[in-house]
Amino acid sequence: MSVTQFMEHHFRHFNARETLAAAKAWKRHVEQGGKMLLCVAGAMSTAELGISLSRVIRAGWVHAISCTAANFEEDLFNLVSHDDYKVLPNYRDLSP
């Protein structure tokens, strides 16, 4: 089942249905030659947002990004140096 099929089957009401409508409008807009600006806010580093964004950028679905940069740089570092990236347990503890 594709993501589109999943959404069409499960996203039937309220905000879920609006999300489906927005996704279809985005697709139509880009297919008709339109350009998309993606606005991102908040800490998305744990979602490895760069992996998803790189795919939609390469596919021509996103043409510009406006971002608050809240932890976005961490995701970019992770995307570039994923194999060398180290997770620091207890990173809030400044004593060590």
VOGUPA-967832 format. One record per residue (C-alpha): residue number from 0; residue in one letter; chain; z negated, y negated, x. Coordinates in Angstrom, 1 decimal, decimal comma. Last residue first. Example, Ala and Ser with C-alpha at 12.3 -4.5 7.8 and 13.67 -1.06 7.14 Angstrom:
BEGIN
  num  residuo  cadena      c3      c2      c1
    1        S       A    -7,1     1,1    13,7
    0        A       A    -7,8     4,5    12,3
***
This chain:
BEGIN
  num  residuo  cadena      c3      c2      c1
   95        P       A   -32,8   -15,2    31,8
   94        S       A   -35,0   -17,8    30,1
   93        L       A   -32,4   -19,4    27,8
   92        D       A   -32,6   -16,8    25,0
   91        R       A   -29,9   -17,8    22,6
   90        Y       A   -27,4   -15,4    24,3
   89        N       A   -29,6   -12,5    23,3
   88        P       A   -26,8   -10,1    24,1
   87        L       A   -24,0   -11,6    26,1
   86        V       A   -20,6   -10,3    25,1
   85        K       A   -18,3   -10,1    28,1
   84        Y       A   -14,6   -10,9    28,0
   83        D       A   -12,6    -9,2    30,8
   82        D       A   -10,4    -7,0    28,5
   81        H       A   -10,0    -9,9    26,0
   80        S       A    -9,0   -12,5    28,5
   79        V       A    -6,4   -14,6    26,6
   78        L       A    -7,5   -13,6    23,0
   77        N       A   -11,2   -13,8    23,9
   76        F       A   -10,7   -17,3    25,5
   75        L       A    -8,9   -18,4    22,4
   74        D       A   -11,7   -17,0    20,2
   73        E       A   -14,3   -18,8    22,2
   72        E       A   -12,3   -22,0    21,9
   71        F       A   -12,4   -21,7    18,1
   70        N       A   -16,2   -21,9    18,3
   69        A       A   -16,1   -24,9    16,0
   68        A       A   -12,8   -26,3    17,0
   67        T       A   -12,5   -28,4    13,8
   66        C       A    -8,9   -27,2    13,5
   65        S       A    -5,5   -28,6    12,5
   64        I       A    -2,8   -26,0    13,0
   63        A       A     1,0   -26,5    13,0
   62        H       A     4,1   -24,4    12,1
   61        V       A     2,5   -21,4    10,4
   60        W       A     4,6   -18,7     8,7
   59        G       A     7,2   -18,4    11,5
   58        A       A     6,5   -14,8    12,3
   57        R       A     5,2   -15,8    15,7
   56        I       A     2,7   -18,2    14,1
   55        V       A     1,6   -15,6    11,6
   54        R       A     1,0   -13,0    14,4
   53        S       A    -0,7   -15,5    16,7
   52        L       A    -3,0   -16,6    13,9
   51        S       A    -4,3   -13,1    13,2
   50        I       A    -5,2   -12,4    16,8
   49        G       A    -6,5   -15,9    17,3
   48        L       A    -8,9   -15,4    14,4
   47        E       A   -11,0   -12,9    16,3
   46        A       A   -13,3   -12,8    13,3
   45        T       A   -16,4   -13,4    15,5
   44        S       A   -14,7   -16,5    16,8
   43        M       A   -14,3   -18,0    13,3
   42        A       A   -16,9   -20,7    13,4
   41        G       A   -16,0   -23,3    10,8
   40        A       A   -12,9   -25,2     9,8
   39        V       A    -9,3   -24,2     9,8
   38        C       A    -6,3   -26,3     8,4
   37        L       A    -3,0   -24,5     8,5
   36        L       A     0,1   -26,8     8,3
   35        M       A     3,1   -25,0     6,9
   34        K       A     6,8   -25,9     7,1
   33        G       A     9,4   -25,5     4,4
   32        G       A    12,7   -23,6     4,9
   31        Q       A    13,0   -22,0     1,5
   30        E       A    11,4   -18,8     2,9
   29        V       A     8,5   -20,9     4,0
   28        H       A     7,8   -22,4     0,6
   27        R       A     8,3   -19,1    -1,2
   26        K       A     5,8   -17,3     1,1
   25        W       A     3,2   -20,1     0,7
   24        A       A     3,7   -20,1    -3,1
   23        K       A     3,1   -16,3    -3,2
   22        A       A     0,0   -16,7    -1,1
   21        A       A    -1,3   -19,6    -3,3
   20        A       A    -0,7   -17,5    -6,5
   19        L       A    -2,6   -14,6    -4,9
   18        T       A    -5,5   -16,9    -3,9
   17        E       A    -5,5   -18,3    -7,5
   16        R       A    -5,8   -14,8    -8,9
   15        A       A    -8,8   -14,2    -6,6
   14        N       A   -10,3   -17,5    -7,7
   13        F       A   -10,3   -16,5   -11,4
   12        H       A    -8,9   -13,1   -12,2
   11        R       A    -6,3   -10,6   -11,2
   10        F       A    -6,6   -10,1    -7,5
    9        H       A    -6,8    -6,2    -7,5
    8        H       A    -3,3    -5,0    -8,2
    7        E       A    -1,3    -7,9    -7,0
    6        M       A    -3,5    -8,3    -4,0
    5        F       A    -3,1    -4,7    -3,0
    4        Q       A     0,6    -4,8    -3,5
    3        T       A     0,9    -7,9    -1,3
    2        V       A    -1,3    -6,4     1,4
    1        S       A     1,0    -3,4     1,4
    0        M       A     0,0     0,0     0,0
***
